[in-house]
């Protein structure tokens, strides 16, 4: 079976069944910037992501026929810069010359086979599930296409041995590699060709681990808030919360948070609100680094705290920003509830 070389595809194909709509691929180059990963050809459609596996699963933005010809794409290059170097110092005068400097040359250290510790369980292939011919091994750095069970899943034949990377990739200052071995390259195409440093069995359909090590863990997230005369803005700093699985329920006196986070983590909390709110008029929105909740007050009194408390807080009041635009400091008028009005009189 032939293997497509287009970026974002990599599927096996038959020349007799190859049509102009068989392949979905990326014609552009990969872009890595400050931990974010995307494709230059469709960054406006496929938003940059942090996780490498999610990056590799980004659907192609163009359709065509599969091919074995390696596609040449001009990757964005950093502009060369002029630097000044002193070439002569004579009679108290220094003479400088400009020298053109560019990116550092590529270095490819010799790969080192490294046995990783078994503290983190690895995926196992579920042999009870049927695999479609042409499906790729899911281990990093392998990419073997499935032919049949006898060749790729059963026995110790050469086709059943998987050479892969057990650790995630690392991208730093332009270099690319894997945490489990020492080889580093500059070009993305060379990164995809880095040979695995460990051998094992292929994984076409991974089993779901139910061990305690991978059990869901509860995490803590910071919660901040500020207010205006009519609303309370709550920020829950839950980075990359899964909005499809997460659930937020706003009641008149409570807010229930159940947020699913990456790495099998979860944040659950019920906030007993300091004052009543209007559930239908309140909203929430998921962002990449936080979840923002806007609570609409049922009255215009100032909230001393976000959460209701049984402790006596004394004569504490809050002021609002001028026009409600600059937080909770600098307000001209203080809005008090009945209890605080009695204390102030």
C-alpha positions as CSV (number, residue, x, y, z in Angstrom):
1,X,0.0,0.0,0.0
2,X,1.3,3.5,-1.0
3,X,1.7,6.3,1.6
4,X,0.6,9.8,0.9
5,X,3.3,12.4,1.7
6,X,1.1,15.5,1.9
7,X,1.1,17.3,5.2
8,X,-1.9,16.6,7.4
9,X,-2.7,13.4,5.5
10,X,-0.1,10.6,5.7
11,X,-2.8,7.9,4.9
12,X,-2.3,4.8,2.9
13,X,-3.9,4.7,-0.5
14,X,-4.3,2.6,-3.6
15,X,-3.4,4.1,-7.0
16,X,-6.6,2.5,-8.5
17,X,-8.9,4.3,-6.0
18,X,-7.1,7.6,-5.8
19,X,-9.3,10.5,-6.9
20,X,-9.1,14.3,-6.8
21,X,-11.1,14.3,-3.6
22,X,-9.3,11.5,-1.7
23,X,-6.8,13.6,0.2
24,X,-7.4,16.4,2.7
25,X,-4.1,18.2,3.4
26,X,-2.3,21.4,4.3
27,X,-0.4,23.1,1.5
28,X,1.3,25.6,3.8
29,X,4.0,25.2,6.5
30,X,3.7,24.6,10.2
31,X,4.0,27.6,12.5
32,X,5.3,27.4,16.1
33,X,5.2,30.5,18.2
34,X,5.4,30.8,22.0
35,X,4.0,27.3,22.5
36,X,1.1,27.7,20.0
37,X,1.0,25.5,16.9
38,X,-0.8,26.1,13.6
39,X,-0.6,26.0,9.8
40,X,0.3,29.0,7.7
41,X,-2.3,28.1,5.2
42,X,-5.3,28.1,7.5
43,X,-4.5,29.9,10.8
44,X,-7.7,31.9,10.4
45,X,-9.8,28.7,10.2
46,X,-7.9,26.3,12.4
47,X,-7.0,28.3,15.5
48,X,-3.6,27.7,17.0
49,X,-3.4,25.0,19.7
50,X,-1.0,24.2,22.5
51,X,-1.1,20.4,22.4
52,X,0.9,18.7,19.6
53,X,-1.5,15.8,19.2
54,X,-4.3,18.3,18.6
55,X,-2.1,20.1,16.1
56,X,-1.5,16.9,14.1
57,X,-5.3,16.2,14.1
58,X,-6.1,19.6,12.5
59,X,-8.2,18.8,9.4
60,X,-6.7,19.8,6.0
61,X,-7.8,23.0,4.4
62,X,-7.4,21.8,0.8
63,X,-8.6,18.7,-1.1
64,X,-6.8,16.8,-3.8
65,X,-5.3,13.5,-4.8
66,X,-2.9,11.4,-2.7
67,X,0.7,11.5,-3.9
68,X,4.1,9.9,-3.1
69,X,6.0,13.0,-4.2
70,X,7.4,14.9,-1.3
71,X,5.9,18.4,-1.3
72,X,8.3,21.3,-1.0
73,X,7.0,24.2,1.1
74,X,9.0,27.3,1.8
75,X,8.8,27.7,5.5
76,X,8.8,31.3,7.0
77,X,12.4,32.3,7.8
78,X,13.5,34.9,10.3
79,X,15.0,37.9,8.7
80,X,18.8,38.3,8.9
81,X,20.1,41.1,11.0
82,X,23.1,43.5,10.7
83,X,25.5,43.4,13.6
84,X,28.4,45.7,14.2
85,X,31.9,44.2,14.9
86,X,35.0,46.2,15.8
87,X,37.7,45.4,13.2
88,X,40.3,48.0,14.1
89,X,41.4,50.2,17.1
90,X,44.1,52.7,16.4
91,X,44.9,56.1,17.7
92,X,42.0,56.2,20.1
93,X,39.5,55.5,17.2
94,X,37.6,52.3,16.8
95,X,36.5,51.1,13.3
96,X,33.4,48.9,13.1
97,X,32.1,46.8,10.2
98,X,28.7,45.2,9.6
99,X,28.4,41.5,9.4
100,X,25.4,39.7,8.2
101,X,24.0,37.2,10.7
102,X,21.2,34.7,10.3
103,X,19.7,31.7,12.0
104,X,22.0,29.3,13.7
105,X,23.0,26.3,11.5
106,X,21.1,23.0,12.1
107,X,22.7,20.6,14.5
108,X,21.7,16.9,14.6
109,X,23.3,15.1,17.5
110,X,23.5,11.3,17.3
111,X,20.3,9.7,18.4
112,X,20.5,8.0,21.8
113,X,18.3,5.0,22.7
114,X,16.9,5.8,26.1
115,X,14.8,3.4,28.2
116,X,12.1,5.5,29.9
117,X,10.8,4.8,33.4
118,X,7.5,2.9,33.7
119,X,6.0,5.4,36.2
120,X,3.6,6.7,33.5
121,X,1.5,3.9,31.9
122,X,1.6,3.8,28.1
123,X,-1.2,3.0,25.7
124,X,-1.9,-0.6,24.8
125,X,-3.6,-1.9,21.6
126,X,-7.1,-3.2,22.1
127,X,-6.9,-6.5,20.1
128,X,-10.7,-7.0,20.4
129,X,-11.4,-4.1,18.1
130,X,-11.3,-4.5,14.3
131,X,-8.9,-2.1,12.6
132,X,-9.5,-0.6,9.1
133,X,-6.7,-1.3,6.6
134,X,-4.6,1.8,6.2
135,X,-5.1,3.1,9.7
136,X,-1.9,4.5,11.2
137,X,-0.2,3.5,14.4
138,X,-0.9,6.1,17.1
139,X,2.4,6.0,18.8
140,X,4.6,9.1,18.2
141,X,7.2,8.7,15.5
142,X,5.9,5.4,14.2
143,X,3.3,6.0,11.5
144,X,3.1,2.4,10.3
145,X,-0.1,1.7,8.2
146,X,-2.2,-1.3,9.3
147,X,-2.3,-4.2,6.8
148,X,-3.8,-7.1,8.7
149,X,-3.8,-8.6,12.2
150,X,-1.2,-11.3,11.2
151,X,1.3,-8.7,10.0
152,X,0.9,-5.9,12.5
153,X,-0.8,-7.1,15.7
154,X,0.0,-10.8,16.2
155,X,3.4,-12.5,16.7
156,X,6.9,-11.1,16.6
157,X,7.3,-10.4,12.9
158,X,9.1,-7.3,11.8
159,X,5.8,-5.6,10.9
160,X,4.5,-6.1,14.4
161,X,7.4,-4.2,16.1
162,X,6.8,-0.5,16.7
163,X,9.7,1.9,17.0
164,X,8.4,5.1,18.7
165,X,8.9,8.0,21.1
166,X,7.3,7.4,24.5
167,X,7.6,11.0,25.6
168,X,5.9,14.1,24.1
169,X,7.6,16.5,21.6
170,X,9.4,19.6,22.7
171,X,9.7,22.9,20.7
172,X,12.1,25.5,22.0
173,X,13.7,28.5,20.4
174,X,13.2,27.0,16.9
175,X,14.6,23.5,17.7
176,X,12.3,20.5,17.6
177,X,12.7,17.1,19.2
178,X,11.3,14.7,21.8
179,X,11.9,14.7,25.6
180,X,12.8,11.0,25.5
181,X,15.9,11.4,23.3
182,X,18.5,14.0,22.6
183,X,18.3,14.7,18.8
184,X,17.1,18.2,17.9
185,X,16.4,19.6,14.4
186,X,15.2,22.9,13.0
187,X,13.0,21.9,10.1
188,X,9.6,20.4,10.8
189,X,10.0,17.8,8.0
190,X,13.2,16.6,9.7
191,X,11.4,16.5,13.0
192,X,8.8,14.1,11.5
193,X,11.6,11.8,10.4
194,X,13.3,11.5,13.8
195,X,13.5,7.8,14.4
196,X,11.9,6.4,17.6
197,X,14.1,5.6,20.6
198,X,12.0,2.7,22.0
199,X,10.5,-0.5,20.7
200,X,7.2,-2.1,21.6
201,X,3.8,-3.1,20.1
202,X,1.8,-1.0,17.7
203,X,-1.3,0.9,19.0
204,X,-4.0,1.2,16.4
205,X,-7.0,1.3,18.9
206,X,-5.8,2.3,22.4
207,X,-7.3,0.8,25.5
208,X,-8.8,3.1,28.1
209,X,-6.8,2.9,31.3
210,X,-8.7,2.6,34.5
211,X,-5.7,2.6,36.8
212,X,-5.5,4.9,39.8
213,X,-2.6,6.8,38.2
214,X,-4.9,8.0,35.4
215,X,-8.0,8.5,37.5
216,X,-9.6,11.9,37.4
217,X,-8.0,14.3,39.9
218,X,-9.7,17.4,41.4
219,X,-7.8,20.6,41.0
220,X,-8.0,24.1,42.5
221,X,-8.5,27.2,40.3
222,X,-8.2,30.9,41.4
223,X,-11.5,32.8,41.4
224,X,-11.5,36.6,41.2
225,X,-14.3,39.2,40.9
226,X,-15.2,42.8,40.6
227,X,-18.5,44.6,40.4
228,X,-20.5,47.5,39.0
229,X,-23.8,48.8,40.5
230,X,-25.8,46.3,38.4
231,X,-23.5,43.3,37.8
232,X,-20.8,41.1,39.3
233,X,-18.0,39.9,37.0
234,X,-16.4,36.6,38.1
235,X,-13.3,35.1,36.6
236,X,-12.4,31.5,37.1
237,X,-8.9,30.8,36.0
238,X,-9.4,27.4,34.6
239,X,-7.0,27.1,31.6
240,X,-8.3,25.2,28.5
241,X,-11.5,24.1,30.2
242,X,-13.5,21.7,28.0
243,X,-16.7,23.7,27.2
244,X,-18.4,20.6,25.8
245,X,-18.1,18.6,29.0
246,X,-18.1,21.3,31.5
247,X,-21.2,22.6,33.2
248,X,-22.1,25.9,34.9
249,X,-25.4,26.4,36.6
250,X,-26.5,29.8,37.8
251,X,-29.2,30.0,40.5
252,X,-30.6,33.0,42.4
253,X,-28.3,32.5,45.4
254,X,-25.7,30.0,44.0
255,X,-23.3,29.3,41.2
256,X,-22.4,25.6,40.5
257,X,-19.1,25.0,38.7
258,X,-18.1,21.7,37.2
259,X,-15.1,22.3,34.8
260,X,-13.2,19.6,33.0
261,X,-9.5,20.5,32.5
262,X,-6.6,18.9,30.6
263,X,-4.6,16.0,32.0
264,X,-7.6,14.3,33.6
265,X,-8.2,17.1,36.0
266,X,-11.5,18.6,37.2
267,X,-12.6,21.7,39.2
268,X,-15.9,21.5,41.1
269,X,-17.2,24.2,43.4
270,X,-20.5,25.7,44.6
271,X,-20.4,29.4,45.4
272,X,-23.0,30.7,47.9
273,X,-23.4,34.2,46.5
274,X,-23.3,37.3,48.8
275,X,-26.5,38.6,47.2
276,X,-29.3,37.4,44.9
277,X,-28.9,37.4,41.2
278,X,-31.2,37.0,38.2
279,X,-30.3,33.6,36.5
280,X,-31.9,34.4,33.2
281,X,-30.1,37.7,32.9
282,X,-26.7,36.2,33.9
283,X,-24.2,34.8,31.3
284,X,-20.9,32.9,31.1
285,X,-18.3,32.4,28.4
286,X,-15.3,30.1,28.0
287,X,-11.9,31.6,27.0
288,X,-8.5,29.9,26.5
289,X,-7.2,30.9,30.0
290,X,-10.3,31.4,32.0
291,X,-14.1,31.2,32.3
292,X,-15.9,34.5,32.8
293,X,-19.3,34.7,34.5
294,X,-21.4,37.9,34.5
295,X,-24.0,37.9,37.3
296,X,-26.9,40.3,37.1
297,X,-27.9,41.7,40.5
298,X,-31.5,41.7,41.7
299,X,-30.7,44.9,43.5
300,X,-28.1,47.6,43.3
301,X,-26.5,47.1,46.7
302,X,-22.7,46.7,47.0
303,X,-21.4,43.2,47.6
304,X,-18.8,43.2,50.4
305,X,-17.6,39.7,49.2
306,X,-18.4,37.3,46.4
307,X,-19.5,34.5,48.8
308,X,-21.9,34.8,51.6
309,X,-20.5,34.4,55.1
310,X,-21.8,34.0,58.6
311,X,-19.0,36.1,60.1
312,X,-19.6,39.7,61.2
313,X,-17.5,41.8,58.8
314,X,-18.1,45.0,60.7
315,X,-18.7,48.4,59.0
316,X,-17.2,47.4,55.6
317,X,-18.5,48.9,52.4
318,X,-17.2,49.0,48.8
319,X,-17.3,51.8,46.3
320,X,-17.7,51.6,42.6
321,X,-15.6,53.1,39.8
322,X,-16.7,56.3,38.1
323,X,-19.2,55.2,35.4
324,X,-18.6,51.6,36.3
325,X,-15.5,51.3,34.1
326,X,-12.5,51.3,36.4
327,X,-13.1,48.6,39.0
328,X,-14.1,49.2,42.6
329,X,-11.9,52.2,43.5
330,X,-12.7,55.9,43.1
331,X,-16.5,55.9,43.2
332,X,-18.3,59.1,44.1
333,X,-21.3,57.5,45.8
334,X,-21.6,54.5,48.0
335,X,-24.6,52.2,47.6
336,X,-25.6,50.5,50.9
337,X,-28.1,47.9,51.8
338,X,-30.5,48.5,54.6
339,X,-28.3,46.9,57.3
340,X,-25.3,49.0,56.4
341,X,-27.4,52.1,56.1
342,X,-28.5,51.6,59.7
343,X,-24.9,51.1,60.8
344,X,-23.8,54.3,59.1
345,X,-26.6,56.4,60.6
